[in-house]
């Protein structure tokens, strides 16, 4: 039965491949989104932009709040995307 199933589902192989690639991209995006090193770098960039006048105090505070929130939440469970 395994050979027959393999032959019958062979046309779906590209779909399975695309789904696998999409899952890998999703996992990497989540890793980057919640990576403490990346978040700290972005916090430093916000502080520099505030000091140089590129961002207002309100804009910088909003960005910092969002970044700190991500840092505090940490990585979401493997099964779900936390926003």
N, C-alpha and C positions, 0 to 999 in steps of 0.2 A: 504494500500500500504506500510506502514511503516514496518509491520511485514514481508511481502514478501521481501522487499528490505533488511531487516536485515538478513533474512535467506539466501538470494542469495549472500550477501556479507560476510557472516560468514567466508568463507575460507580465506578472505583477512585480518582477524583480526590480525594474527601474523605480517603481513607486516605493518599494521598501528601501531602496538605496537613497532616494530623496528624503524619505522620512527619517532615516538614520542621520543623514547630513544635517537636516534641520534640527534634530535633537542635539547633536554635537554643538552646533552654533548657539542654540539656546543655553546649553550648559555653560559654555564659555562666556556668554554675555552675562549670565548670573554670577559667575565667578568674578568677572571684572566689576560688576555693579556693586558687589558686597565685599570686594577685596580691601582690607584695611589700608594697605599700602597705597592703592589708587585713591581711596577716599582722603587719606592724609595729604597726598600730593594736590588733590583738587582743593582741599581746604587752604593749603598754602597759596595756591594760585588765586583763590578768592581774596585772601588777605592782601596779597600783592596788588590785585586789581583795585581793591578798596583804597589802599595807600596811594596808588597812582591816580586815583580819581576816575578810573574807568567804570567803577560801580558806585552807586550811592550806598549810604548806610543801610537803607531799607532793602535794596536788592541783595547786598552782601549778606545781611542777616537772614534773608529768606533762603539763599543758597546754602549758607552754613547750617541752618536748621534742617534742611532736607538731607544734607550730607551727614550730619551728626545722627539724624534719625536712622539712616541706612547703616551707619557704623554700630549703633546701639542694637538694631534688629539682628544684625549678622546675616549669615547666609540662610536662605529659606530652606525648608525641607526639600529633598531631592524631587519629590513629586509635584511641587506646586510653585507657582510664581507669586511672590509677595510683592505688592507694590506699595 
